[in-house]
Amino acid sequence: MADFDHLGLLFSIVIALSFVSVAHISAAEVKNGRFSIDLIHRDSPKSPLYNPSETPAERLDRFFRRFMSFSEASISPNTPEPPVSSNNGEYLMKISIGTPPFDVYGIYDTGSDLMWTQCLPCLSCYKQKNPMFDPSKSTSFKEVSCESQQCRLLDTVSCSQPQKLCDFSYGYGDGSLAQGVIATETLTLNSNSGQPTSILNIVFGCGHNNSGTFNENEMGLFGTGGRPLSLTSQIMSTLGSGRKFSQCLVPFRTDPSITSKIIFGPEAEVSGSDVVSTPLVTKDDPTYYFVTLDGISVGDKLFPFSSSSPMATKGNVFIDAGTPPTLLPRDFYNRLVQGVKEAIPMEPVQDPDLQPQLCYRSATLIDGPILTAHFDGADVQLKPLNTFISPKEGVYCFAMQPIDGDTGIFGNFVQMNFLIGFDLDGKKVSFKAVDCTKQQ
């Protein structure tokens, strides 16, 4: 999701925290520490959206319908993301805010920059299954004055009278709306010391009037874009170890006890002789992580991003772990999918339920070609694990889709089993092929 000025995409993650005793962050912890967030797919048994009565076939069908919804997207340079609703998010985030800690499940959203949750008293709210956050029961909750610097971090605010509090109104591309007051609270993270660590004065929105496409399992939305107000920006700023974070997404159907990770602190650095890096491209809106994709090779045959120009436009794709498929401009996609088809000595499946995806019948992951994504200064090899998914038992489909527009999205399928580092100070994104199930 994103605000009214730019449509957003979602993705969600779950933070697994055990709250035994909470310590504040010390200089020694930041220097030597590792602060992590567990990323759990919405279909994992650890997810609150997991339905144990669902059969594997039903789960696959629901997943493929979400996957196919992205092909209807239209992307332009001014609206870099397709208009999808909150239900299309692939991950939920579970965080703890307040004193004593209160668990909140929310959508983890790369297309916006405000973290908010439904709060009591809720004057007009969508139905929520879990209890709502009650600020009156937290000793660390503090409303923000409209004259404070924190209030100026968000554009869509107003000053309440006569209290002079910082009220917010935050709209999304699918018509959803959150309204309430900006406040500060305490957030808790895991650290490698084994002791939960508290971060004080995290700015968030306490939503008292919220409506839209949210479902009852979602208690809010956590924006993690590149602006200073986003949750990731606030965490990095508090740690004081540079604006860096890294992630490692485990493949789908992995043992549910193994989780994906987002890492903060000094250990977020992605290094080694087998690391490749590409520049982050600065655009008018710093929310998104734009990079330049020159083309994609199928085997040794190169398909340039643009058929009309030898040079790719800077910042023509952005990296988004919330979008499952990789979305490519239609002309580029059509040329690429034809190259994939020619490289696979099998007859595609003719199934109306799967159209227009390129699919093959196989009991196991097909032995497809290696695709190499040629970023500016970085070649990233994509295995069939990254480029084919199974929407039905015994069928595998190409995990990329066409979109209208000039801006593409590097989705989460192609990010699996890569340690990806986002260095916002050094303005680069780094890739390292790893087994993410062992990056715990």
C-alpha positions as CSV (number, residue, x, y, z in Angstrom):
1,M,0.0,0.0,0.0
2,A,1.0,3.6,-0.4
3,D,-0.5,7.0,0.3
4,F,-2.8,8.8,-2.1
5,D,0.3,10.2,-4.0
6,H,1.5,6.8,-5.0
7,L,-0.1,3.3,-5.1
8,G,1.4,0.7,-2.8
9,L,2.3,-2.9,-2.6
10,L,2.3,-4.9,0.6
11,F,4.1,-7.5,2.2
12,S,3.9,-8.7,5.7
13,I,6.3,-10.3,8.2
14,V,6.1,-11.7,11.7
15,I,8.4,-10.7,14.5
16,A,8.8,-13.6,16.9
17,L,9.6,-12.1,20.3
18,S,9.8,-13.7,23.7
19,F,9.4,-11.1,26.4
20,V,11.2,-12.3,29.5
21,S,13.1,-9.2,30.7
22,V,13.7,-6.2,28.5
23,A,16.9,-4.2,28.4
24,H,17.6,-0.9,26.7
25,I,20.2,-0.7,23.9
26,S,23.7,0.0,25.1
27,A,26.7,1.2,23.0
28,A,28.4,-2.2,23.5
29,E,25.3,-4.0,22.2
30,V,25.2,-1.9,19.1
31,K,28.9,-2.4,18.4
32,N,28.7,-6.2,18.7
33,G,25.0,-6.9,18.5
34,R,22.7,-8.6,16.0
35,F,19.1,-7.4,16.0
36,S,16.8,-9.6,14.0
37,I,13.2,-9.9,12.8
38,D,11.7,-13.3,11.8
39,L,9.8,-13.3,8.5
40,I,7.1,-15.8,8.3
41,H,5.0,-16.5,5.2
42,R,1.2,-16.1,5.7
43,D,0.7,-19.8,4.9
44,S,3.1,-21.0,7.5
45,P,1.5,-22.7,10.6
46,K,3.2,-19.9,12.6
47,S,1.1,-17.3,10.9
48,P,-2.3,-16.2,12.4
49,L,-3.7,-16.4,8.9
50,Y,-2.9,-20.1,8.7
51,N,-6.0,-22.3,8.2
52,P,-5.3,-25.9,9.5
53,S,-8.5,-27.1,7.8
54,E,-7.3,-26.1,4.4
55,T,-6.0,-28.9,2.2
56,P,-2.6,-28.4,0.4
57,A,-4.6,-28.2,-2.9
58,E,-6.9,-25.5,-1.6
59,R,-3.9,-23.6,-0.2
60,L,-2.2,-23.8,-3.6
61,D,-5.3,-22.6,-5.4
62,R,-5.7,-19.6,-3.1
63,F,-2.0,-18.8,-3.4
64,F,-2.2,-18.9,-7.2
65,R,-5.2,-16.6,-7.3
66,R,-3.3,-14.1,-5.2
67,F,-0.3,-14.6,-7.6
68,M,-2.5,-14.1,-10.7
69,S,-4.0,-10.8,-9.3
70,F,-0.7,-9.1,-9.9
71,S,-0.9,-9.6,-13.7
72,E,-3.8,-7.2,-13.8
73,A,-1.6,-4.4,-12.4
74,S,-0.8,-1.3,-14.4
75,I,2.4,0.5,-13.5
76,S,3.6,3.9,-14.7
77,P,6.7,6.0,-13.7
78,N,4.5,8.1,-11.4
79,T,2.7,5.2,-9.8
80,P,5.4,2.5,-9.3
81,E,3.2,-0.1,-7.7
82,P,-0.1,-1.9,-8.7
83,P,-3.3,-1.2,-6.7
84,V,-3.6,-4.3,-4.6
85,S,-5.6,-4.6,-1.3
86,S,-4.3,-5.6,2.1
87,N,-5.4,-9.2,1.6
88,N,-2.7,-9.7,-1.0
89,G,0.1,-9.3,1.5
90,E,2.2,-12.4,1.8
91,Y,3.5,-11.8,5.3
92,L,2.3,-10.5,8.6
93,M,4.4,-8.7,11.2
94,K,3.9,-9.4,14.9
95,I,5.5,-6.7,17.1
96,S,5.3,-5.8,20.7
97,I,4.6,-2.2,21.7
98,G,3.9,-0.6,25.0
99,T,4.7,-1.2,28.7
100,P,3.8,-3.9,29.5
101,P,4.3,-5.3,26.0
102,F,1.3,-5.7,23.8
103,D,1.3,-8.0,20.7
104,V,0.2,-6.4,17.4
105,Y,-0.3,-8.2,14.1
106,G,-0.1,-5.9,11.1
107,I,0.7,-5.8,7.4
108,Y,4.4,-5.1,6.7
109,D,4.3,-2.6,3.9
110,T,7.2,-1.4,1.7
111,G,5.0,1.1,-0.1
112,S,4.4,3.5,2.8
113,D,6.1,5.0,5.7
114,L,3.7,5.1,8.7
115,M,3.4,2.4,11.3
116,W,-0.1,2.4,12.8
117,T,-2.4,0.1,14.7
118,Q,-6.1,0.3,15.8
119,C,-6.4,1.8,19.2
120,L,-9.1,2.2,21.9
121,P,-11.3,4.1,22.0
122,C,-12.1,3.1,18.4
123,L,-14.8,5.4,17.2
124,S,-15.2,3.7,13.8
125,C,-13.0,0.7,13.1
126,Y,-13.0,-2.4,10.8
127,K,-13.7,-5.7,12.6
128,Q,-10.7,-7.0,14.5
129,K,-10.4,-10.5,16.0
130,N,-7.7,-9.8,18.5
131,P,-8.0,-7.2,21.3
132,M,-7.2,-3.6,20.3
133,F,-4.2,-1.7,21.8
134,D,-5.4,0.3,24.8
135,P,-3.0,3.3,25.3
136,S,-4.4,4.0,28.8
137,K,-2.8,0.7,29.9
138,S,0.7,1.5,28.7
139,T,3.0,3.6,30.9
140,S,5.2,4.4,27.9
141,F,2.5,5.8,25.6
142,K,2.8,9.5,24.8
143,E,0.8,11.5,22.3
144,V,2.8,13.9,20.1
145,S,2.2,17.7,20.0
146,C,1.4,19.2,16.6
147,E,4.2,21.7,17.2
148,S,6.8,18.9,17.6
149,Q,9.4,17.9,15.0
150,Q,8.0,14.3,15.1
151,C,4.7,15.7,13.8
152,R,6.4,17.3,10.8
153,L,7.7,13.9,9.6
154,L,4.3,13.2,8.0
155,D,2.6,15.3,5.4
156,T,-1.0,14.4,6.1
157,V,-1.4,15.7,9.6
158,S,-3.5,18.4,11.3
159,C,-3.6,20.1,14.7
160,S,-6.5,19.1,17.0
161,Q,-8.2,21.8,19.0
162,P,-7.9,22.6,21.8
163,Q,-5.5,19.8,22.7
164,K,-3.0,20.7,20.0
165,L,-2.2,17.1,19.3
166,C,-0.8,15.7,16.0
167,D,-3.7,14.1,14.2
168,F,-3.1,12.0,11.1
169,S,-5.2,10.9,8.1
170,Y,-3.5,8.3,5.9
171,G,-5.1,7.0,2.7
172,Y,-4.1,4.1,0.5
173,G,-4.4,3.4,-3.2
174,D,-7.2,0.8,-2.7
175,G,-9.4,3.3,-0.8
176,S,-8.4,2.2,2.7
177,L,-8.1,5.0,5.3
178,A,-6.6,5.3,8.8
179,Q,-7.1,8.3,11.1
180,G,-6.0,9.0,14.6
181,V,-3.2,10.6,16.6
182,I,0.6,10.4,16.2
183,A,2.2,9.1,19.4
184,T,5.4,7.4,20.6
185,E,5.8,4.0,22.2
186,T,8.4,1.4,23.2
187,L,9.3,-1.4,20.7
188,T,11.1,-4.7,21.4
189,L,13.6,-6.5,19.2
190,N,15.5,-9.8,19.5
191,S,19.3,-9.5,19.9
192,N,22.1,-12.1,19.8
193,S,22.5,-11.7,23.5
194,G,19.3,-13.8,23.9
195,Q,17.7,-10.9,25.8
196,P,14.9,-8.9,24.2
197,T,15.9,-5.3,23.7
198,S,13.7,-2.2,23.9
199,I,13.8,0.8,21.6
200,L,12.2,3.8,23.1
201,N,10.1,6.6,21.5
202,I,9.2,4.8,18.3
203,V,6.8,7.1,16.4
204,F,3.6,5.5,15.3
205,G,-0.1,6.2,14.5
206,C,-2.8,5.3,17.0
207,G,-5.8,4.8,14.7
208,H,-9.2,5.6,16.1
209,N,-11.1,5.7,12.7
210,N,-10.0,3.1,10.2
211,S,-11.8,1.5,7.2
212,G,-11.1,-0.3,4.0
213,T,-10.0,-3.7,2.8
214,F,-8.4,-4.9,6.0
215,N,-9.4,-8.3,7.4
216,E,-10.0,-9.3,11.0
217,N,-6.6,-10.8,11.5
218,E,-4.9,-7.5,10.8
219,M,-4.5,-5.0,13.6
220,G,-2.8,-2.2,11.5
221,L,-0.1,-1.6,9.0
222,F,3.6,-1.1,9.3
223,G,5.2,1.1,6.7
224,T,8.9,0.4,6.0
225,G,9.8,2.6,3.1
226,G,13.0,4.8,2.9
227,R,11.6,7.9,4.6
228,P,12.7,8.8,8.2
229,L,9.3,8.0,9.7
230,S,9.3,4.3,8.5
231,L,9.7,1.6,11.1
232,T,13.0,0.3,9.5
233,S,14.4,3.9,9.3
234,Q,13.6,4.5,13.0
235,I,15.2,1.2,14.1
236,M,18.3,1.9,12.1
237,S,18.5,5.4,13.4
238,T,18.2,4.2,17.0
239,L,20.8,1.5,16.7
240,G,23.3,4.2,15.4
241,S,25.3,1.7,13.4
242,G,24.5,3.1,9.9
243,R,21.5,2.9,7.7
244,K,21.8,-0.8,6.7
245,F,19.7,-3.8,6.9
246,S,19.7,-7.2,5.2
247,Q,17.2,-10.0,4.5
248,C,17.3,-13.7,3.7
249,L,14.0,-15.2,2.4
250,V,13.7,-19.0,2.8
251,P,12.1,-20.9,-0.1
252,F,8.3,-21.6,0.2
253,R,7.4,-25.0,1.6
254,T,10.4,-24.9,3.9
255,D,10.2,-26.5,7.4
256,P,7.9,-24.1,9.2
257,S,10.2,-24.0,12.2
258,I,12.8,-22.2,10.0
259,T,12.0,-18.6,9.4
260,S,13.3,-15.9,7.0
261,K,15.2,-13.0,8.6
262,I,15.7,-9.3,8.5
263,I,18.9,-8.2,10.2
264,F,19.8,-4.8,11.7
265,G,23.0,-3.7,13.3
266,P,26.7,-4.3,12.3
267,E,25.9,-7.9,11.1
268,A,23.6,-6.5,8.4
269,E,26.7,-5.9,6.2
270,V,26.7,-8.3,3.2
271,S,30.3,-9.1,2.4
272,G,32.6,-11.6,0.8
273,S,34.3,-12.4,-2.5
274,D,31.1,-13.7,-4.0
275,V,29.0,-10.6,-3.3
276,V,27.8,-8.4,-6.2
277,S,26.4,-4.9,-5.7
278,T,24.3,-2.5,-7.7
279,P,23.6,1.2,-7.1
280,L,20.4,2.4,-5.4
281,V,18.9,5.0,-7.7
282,T,17.6,8.2,-6.0
283,K,14.3,9.4,-7.3
284,D,11.8,12.1,-6.1
285,D,10.1,9.6,-3.7
286,P,12.6,8.0,-1.3
287,T,10.1,5.4,-0.2
288,Y,11.1,2.8,-2.8
289,Y,14.3,0.9,-3.4
290,F,15.0,1.5,-7.1
291,V,17.8,-0.1,-9.1
292,T,18.7,-0.5,-12.8
293,L,18.0,-3.7,-14.6
294,D,19.8,-3.8,-18.0
295,G,18.3,-7.1,-19.1
296,I,17.9,-10.8,-18.3
297,S,19.8,-13.7,-20.0
298,V,18.2,-17.1,-20.6
299,G,21.2,-19.3,-20.6
300,D,23.7,-17.3,-22.8
301,K,21.0,-15.4,-24.7
302,L,20.5,-11.8,-23.5
303,F,17.1,-10.1,-23.6
304,P,17.6,-6.3,-23.0
305,F,15.1,-4.5,-20.8
306,S,14.2,-2.2,-23.7
307,S,13.9,-3.3,-27.3
308,S,14.0,0.3,-28.5
309,S,17.1,1.6,-26.7
310,P,20.5,0.0,-25.9
311,M,20.6,1.8,-22.6
312,A,18.2,1.0,-19.8
313,T,16.6,3.8,-17.9
314,K,18.1,4.4,-14.5
315,G,15.9,3.1,-11.7
316,N,13.6,1.1,-14.0
317,V,12.7,-1.6,-11.3
318,F,12.4,-1.6,-7.6
319,I,13.1,-4.4,-5.1
320,D,10.0,-5.4,-3.1
321,A,9.7,-8.5,-0.9
322,G,6.0,-7.9,-0.7
323,T,5.3,-8.8,-4.3
324,P,5.5,-12.6,-5.1
325,P,6.1,-12.5,-8.8
326,T,8.6,-10.4,-10.7
327,L,6.6,-7.9,-12.8
328,L,8.1,-6.7,-16.1
329,P,6.9,-4.3,-18.8
330,R,4.9,-6.2,-21.3
331,D,7.3,-6.0,-24.3
332,F,10.2,-7.1,-22.2
333,Y,8.2,-9.9,-20.6
334,N,6.9,-11.2,-24.0
335,R,10.5,-11.4,-25.4
336,L,11.8,-13.1,-22.2
337,V,9.0,-15.7,-21.8
338,Q,9.5,-16.7,-25.5
339,G,13.2,-17.3,-24.7
340,V,12.3,-19.4,-21.7
341,K,9.9,-21.4,-23.8
342,E,12.5,-22.1,-26.4
343,A,15.1,-23.2,-23.8
344,I,12.8,-25.9,-22.3
345,P,12.3,-29.1,-24.3
346,M,8.8,-29.7,-23.0
347,E,5.3,-28.9,-24.2
348,P,3.5,-26.2,-22.2
349,V,0.3,-27.1,-20.3
350,Q,-2.9,-26.0,-22.0
351,D,-5.0,-25.3,-18.9
352,P,-7.6,-22.4,-18.9
353,D,-7.2,-22.0,-15.2
354,L,-3.5,-21.2,-15.6
355,Q,-3.7,-18.9,-18.7
356,P,-1.8,-16.8,-19.6
357,Q,1.0,-18.2,-17.5
358,L,3.7,-20.4,-19.1
359,C,3.3,-23.7,-17.3
360,Y,4.6,-27.3,-17.6
361,R,3.5,-30.6,-16.1
362,S,6.1,-32.1,-13.8
363,A,6.1,-34.1,-10.6
364,T,9.1,-32.2,-9.4
365,L,10.7,-28.7,-10.0
366,I,11.5,-28.6,-13.7
367,D,15.0,-28.6,-14.9
368,G,14.7,-25.1,-16.4
369,P,17.4,-22.8,-17.6
370,I,19.5,-20.5,-15.4
371,L,18.3,-16.9,-15.8
372,T,20.8,-14.1,-15.1
373,A,19.4,-10.7,-14.0
374,H,21.9,-8.1,-15.3
375,F,21.7,-5.2,-12.9
376,D,24.0,-2.2,-13.2
377,G,27.3,-3.7,-12.1
378,A,25.8,-6.9,-10.7
379,D,24.9,-10.2,-12.4
380,V,22.5,-12.3,-10.2
381,Q,21.9,-15.9,-11.3
382,L,18.4,-17.2,-10.8
383,K,17.8,-20.9,-10.5
384,P,14.5,-22.7,-11.3
385,L,13.7,-22.4,-7.6
386,N,13.4,-18.7,-8.2
387,T,11.7,-18.7,-11.5
388,F,9.1,-21.4,-11.3
389,I,6.3,-22.0,-8.8
390,S,3.7,-24.8,-8.4
391,P,0.1,-23.5,-8.5
392,K,-1.2,-27.0,-8.8
393,E,0.1,-30.4,-7.8
394,G,2.3,-31.7,-10.7
395,V,2.4,-28.3,-12.5
396,Y,5.1,-25.6,-12.5
397,C,4.6,-22.1,-13.9
398,F,7.0,-19.3,-14.8
399,A,7.1,-16.9,-11.8
400,M,7.1,-13.6,-13.7
401,Q,4.2,-11.6,-15.1
402,P,3.6,-8.8,-17.6
403,I,2.4,-5.4,-16.6
404,D,1.5,-2.2,-18.4
405,G,4.0,0.6,-17.8
406,D,7.7,1.2,-17.7
407,T,8.6,0.4,-14.1
408,G,9.2,-3.2,-13.1
409,I,9.3,-5.0,-9.7
410,F,11.8,-7.5,-8.5
411,G,9.6,-9.8,-6.5
412,N,10.1,-12.2,-3.6
413,F,10.3,-15.4,-5.6
414,V,13.6,-14.2,-7.2
415,Q,14.9,-13.0,-3.8
416,M,14.7,-16.5,-2.1
417,N,18.0,-18.0,-1.0
418,F,19.8,-14.7,-1.5
419,L,21.3,-12.6,1.4
420,I,20.3,-9.1,0.2
421,G,21.8,-6.1,1.9
422,F,20.3,-2.6,1.6
423,D,23.0,0.0,2.3
424,L,21.1,3.4,2.3
425,D,24.3,5.3,3.3
426,G,26.4,3.7,0.7
427,K,23.5,3.8,-1.8
428,K,23.8,0.2,-3.0
429,V,22.1,-3.1,-2.8
430,S,24.2,-6.3,-2.5
431,F,23.4,-9.9,-3.4
432,K,25.0,-13.1,-2.1
433,A,23.7,-16.5,-3.0
434,V,23.2,-18.6,0.2
435,D,21.1,-21.2,1.8
436,C,18.7,-19.0,3.8
437,T,17.5,-22.0,5.9
438,K,21.0,-21.9,7.5
439,Q,21.2,-18.2,8.1
440,Q,19.6,-18.3,11.5
